[in-house]
Amino acid sequence: MSKGPGLFVDIGKKAKDLLTKDYTSDQKFTVSTYTGAGVALTSTALKKGGLSTGDIAALYKYKNTQFDVKVDTDSNISTTFTFTEILPSTKTIASFKVPDYNSSKLEVQYFHHHATFTTTIGLNQTPGVDVTATIGTPAIAFGAEAGYNTTSGKFTKYTAGISVTKPDSCASIILGDKGDSIKASYVHYLDQQKKSAAVGEISRRFSTNDNTFTVGGAYAVDHLTLIKAKLNNHGRLGALLQHEVVPKSLLTISGDLDTKALEKSPRFGLAIALKP
């Protein structure tokens, strides 16, 4: 694949990951292992409120092909095939779900030194089509996204974005929800490994005049321990502690608190991921 501007979905992704990834108020336990044939097996148990769910996933890679299947406790079977370089500079992703066949889709990604394109088509009787395009370089990129409903003949979404990336920082602006919302974010890295960082994000919805400003950060205490925190202008505070107990085995403790309603109990989550 080329070293171009990246996909449209990557615009603003670094800030989003810092503010949302690994934060949880649920109890989650994950165990991963590898078979002698090279199959990665992952079992996950999740308790959310009074409801417990689980799933088992298998991932197998062979040359330029990746096969991923997941079965959950609701008897849903999700299957994804990923083919790299069927045609030069392309990646093809086909996903199916049983019994919900209407969620099946086919995605084709094309990578160029100065542009990337994706097309996603729903594999059902009333297929929707999503198209994205990004032009630029790894340092600066402009992108757009559009969704079209072939049954109604109307656009379901259109979004535009820009990102600027430097060795120690990145910034992005996204105009979304058919022009009804705008989001701007900035990430500044505090070390060369990019494990410690500060992030700020502001979003506005024009139809409701609702503004949200969020600041957060991540701090690597050492090579095994990471602390993250975030706070928005509505008084929602979140924090997490993640520690690598043994190589590739992570213990994550997180919680969130509404500082404007301190009489309410804070919510805490626990996630354990064990890998060989």
N, C-alpha and C positions, 0 to 999 in steps of 0.2 A: 504494500500500500504506500501511497505517496505521503510526503510530509507537508501536506497542504493545510488549509485553514481549519480542518475538522468539520464535524457534522453540526447542523443547526442546533441540535439538542445539547451540544457542548457549551453553547453561549450561556453564561451565567451559572454553569454547573458547579464550578469550584465554590462559589459563595453558597449555593444551595446545599451542597454536601456539608459544608462547615456548620450550617445552621440547622440541618435536619438529620443527617446521617448518624445512626446509632442511638439517637434519642428515642426512648421508649418508656411508657408507663405500664407495660405489660411484663409478664414473666415468660422468658423464652429460653429454651435449651436446645442447642444444636450440636450434633456429633457427625464428623466427617471421617471417612476412611477410604483407602484405595485397595483395589483387588490386584492380584497378580497379573490380570489381563489389562490393567490400566484403566479400569472403570472407577470413577469417583462416586462414592455413595454418601448421601447426606440425609440424616434424619432430624426433623425439627418438631418440637413440641411447644405449643403456645397456649398460655392461659390469659385470656382477656376478660376481665370482670369475672363472671361466673361461668364463662364458656371456655371449654378446652378444645383445641384443634391440633392436628398434626399432619405431617406429610413426609413422604420418602422420595428422594430425587436421585437419579442416576445420570452421570455425565460421562460421555465417551468421545475421545478425539482420535481420528485416524487421518493422517496426512492433512488435507485441506478441508476435512469434514468434521463437524461436531454434532453429536446427537445428545439431546437432553430430554428426559422424561420425568414427570412428577405425578405422584398419586397422593391425594389427600384423604382425610377422614370423611369427607362428604361425597366420596366416590367420583371425584372429578379427576380426569386424566389429561394432563397437559404435555404436549410433545412439541419440541422445537428442533428443526434441522437448520444448521448453518453451513453454507458452502462458500469457501473463499477462493477467489480467482477462477471461477467457472469461465468467466471472460476476464481479460486483463483489467486489473484495478477495480474489481467489483467484489461485493459480498452479497450473497442471497440468503435471506432468512425466511423460512416457512414455519408457521406455528399453527397447531391444531389443538382443540380442546373438546373432550367428550364428557358429558353429553351435549354441551353447549357448542354446537357446530358453528353457530353464527359468529363466534368470536375468532374463527380461523382467519388468517391473513397471510399475505405474501409481501415481503419487503425486499427491494433491490437497492443497494447502495453503490454509488460510483465515486471514486476518489481520483482527483487530479492534483497536480502541483499547485494550482491556483484556484481550485473550485471543488466542491463536493455536491452531489445530488442524491436524493432518496425519493423513492416512490413506493407507497404502501397501498395495497388493494385488499379489501375485504373479500374473503372467499365465501360468499353467501348470495342469496337471491336478490338482495338490495345492496350491492357493494358500495362502500364509501371509498374515496380515493384521497390520500394525503400525499402532498408533494412538498419537499423542502429543497432549498438551494442556498449554498454559502459560497462566497467568493472572497479572495484575499490571500493572506499569508498566515503562518502561525502567530505573527505579531499583531495583525489587525485583520478582522474579518467582518463582513456584512452578510446577513442572512435573512431569509423569509420563509414562511410556512403557510400553506393553504390546505383546507379540507373541503371536499366537494361531495355532496350527496347525489348519487346518480338517479335516485328515485324522484326526489323533489326538484332536482335541478338547481339547488341553491348551495351557496358556500356555507359550510358549518363553522369555519374558523379561518382567520388570517392573522398572521403574527409577523413582526419584523424585529430584528435585533442587530446589535453591533457589539463587538468585544475587542478590547485592546489588552495585549498580554506582554509583560516585561519579565525579565528573569526573577524579580523579587515582588511582583504585583500583577494584578489583573483587574480590569473593570469591564462592566457590561451594562447595556441599556436594552430593555425589551419592551416593545409596544404590543400588547396582546388583547385578547377578548374582543376582537373586531374593533380595536382602537379605543376600547372603554377603560383599559388599565395600562399603566406604565410602571416599570420596575427598574431601578438602578442599583447596582451593587459594586462594591470595591473590596478586594482582598489584598492584604499586605503580609508577605511572609517575613518571619523574624529570624529564620535560620536557613542555612544552605540546604538542609534536608527537606525543607518545606513541611515540617511537622508542627511547628509553632506558627500561628498566624492570627491576625486580627481581621475582622470582617464587619462591614456595615451595609445595610440594605434598606432602601426606602421604596415603598410602593403606594400607588394612588389609584383608586377607582373613581372615574369621573362621574358616573351616573349616581353614585351615592355620596360623593365627596368624602370618602373614607380614606384616611392616610394611616399607614403603618410603617414605623421606623424601628428597625431591629439592629442591635449591635451584639457582637459575640466574638469568640476567639477560641483558640486551641493552644495548649501549652504542653510540650513534651517534658515531663519531669526528668525522665531518663529514657533510654532506648526501649524500656519495657512499659512505661506508664504514661498515659495521656489524660489530660484534664480538659474538658470543654465546658463552656457556659454561654448563655445568650439571654438577652432581655429586650423586650419591645416596649413601645410607648403605651401599650394597654396594660402594662404591669405583669405580663406573663414572663416568669423567670424559669429557665431550664439549666440543668447542669448534669454532667456525667463524669464518671471515672472509669477508665478502661485500662486493664492491666494484663499483660501477657504472662500467664502463670507458668506455662511451659511453652517451648517453641510452637508457634502457630495455634496456641490455645488461649482464647481471650475471655476474660471476665469483665462484663460491663455492668455498672450500676448507674442508673440515671433517674431523674425525677424532675417534676415541674411544679410550680407554685404560682397561684394568682395573688400577687402582692397587694391587689386592691380588694381582696376578699380573704383576709388572713384567717377569718373564722372557719373557712373551709379547710378540710384536711388536704395536705399536699399529696400528689400522686407519685409513686415510685415504681421503677421498673428494674428488672434483673434479667440480663441476657448472658448466657454462657455458650461459647462456641469452642468446641474441641476439634482439632485437626491433627493428623499425624505429622 
